[in-house]
Amino acid sequence: MRLHTKILLGLLLGAIAGVTANLTLGGADPRVVAFDTYVAAPVGQVFLRMLFMVVMPLVFASIALGVAGMGDIRKVGKVGGKALGYFLVTTAISGTVGILGVSLARPGERLDPAVRADLVAMYGAEAGEKAALHAKGGFGIDTLVGIVTKNPLRSAVEGDMLGVIFFALLFGIALTLIDERRGKVMVDVLGALEDVMVKIVEIAMRLAPYGVAGLVFGVTARFGFALLVPLGGYVSVVLGGLLFHGVVVMSLLVVALLGISPRAFFRRVRPSLVTAFSTSSSAATLPTNIKVAEDDLGVPPKIAGFVLPLGATMCMNGTALFEGVTVLFLCQVFGVELSIVQMAIVVAMTVMTAVGAAGVPGGSMPLLVGILAMFGVPGEAIAVVLGVDRILDMARTTLNVLGDLVAAAFVARSEGAWTPADLPPLAIEPPIDQSPDWPREDEVVPRVVPVRRDEQP
Ligand code: ASP
């Protein structure tokens, strides 16, 4: 069985087991909690941690190498500019899709005030914590200055990806400016470091079917399904919007910008989508994403390694859509009417905060509090939606990651570094169950297989 089929199966089994446990025994049942605490969560966490483990070294090596590979600062600026342009335009489109959806469906007006009061009572404390987080780390001039890290190691330790990206950019640029022979040594070292990290990702991905099952079990077993009824309108608008953007808008972008069929594209990027869905984290998905972009889409490493880490923190189509819907929904719930101009401001804010949000589960929540405050809705209002957030986070992260992949291929194509003909044929993976002493070189089945007609771009 192919690895990504196994991962999908893990996702499905985890979800079925979790939903069944929740609906029959209940999320708070001691047996369910014990199974989650001692079996499902540890397996999921080990998988997640193995991905997080490689993020910082991988970001550093891949960006520095990408920049050094481009050779000249103007080229770096051009590629970076294109990537940023793509991030901003597509994020604005998705934010607008969200705002339109929620304005048409108006789910907030139908929320029972008694339910609202219950939710605020139930999730008020957690919402307060997020609001406090916002007060500490809002989006301002300090955020921009903070990108210039004082200490790249501390940035790496604290998970400050923008700081690491900035240092890596500078490192790559400086690498092109020093003596060529010495520079070559560093490039070799970084190349080896990147290879090692990618290898660790491969090992981690072998755990993915079990890890994904564990993570999804935990979320679904403890999920408040009862909340889906009162919040059904809101949840449907978010999921419907994400689906619309993910399927319709993304397919159009794939055809228009990449010149390939959406089917060929989506079939190749499945491992990234499943990883994003189960981890709810763009950062945790980044290692898989780099591998998928290079191996399955054929994007050259110097572009993939440069655009994808930027995208993991800055390109969040799903998050912007979610934020747009949530802000307007909560305005409806709390009786705040917004004018067209204010809605345009919401779109602009969702784009900015989606760029600023960290690619971790719930990373956008503190920033969302900030937007709500701008329109006179108390930050604690997010208590109303917190109970269903994890499911929405899984879905929006999937779209975030999808956007990063399209961005990488688009930038590569516009730079003349990739054409539809570079799309590798669908790979056959080594049969993972039949290689106990993996990895043995001689057991690896060559990835190249004859191209089926319908797969040709
Ligand atoms: N979990 C999202 C991501 O990692 C961020 C968010 O919207 O909370 O992409």
Boltz pocket constraint, residues with backbone or C-beta under 6 A from the ligand:
constraints:
  - pocket:
      binder: B
      contacts: [[A, 280], [A, 281], [A, 282], [A, 283], [A, 312], [A, 316], [A, 318], [A, 319], [A, 357], [A, 358], [A, 359], [A, 360], [A, 361], [A, 362], [A, 363], [A, 364], [A, 365], [A, 393], [A, 396], [A, 397], [A, 400]]
      max_distance: 6.0
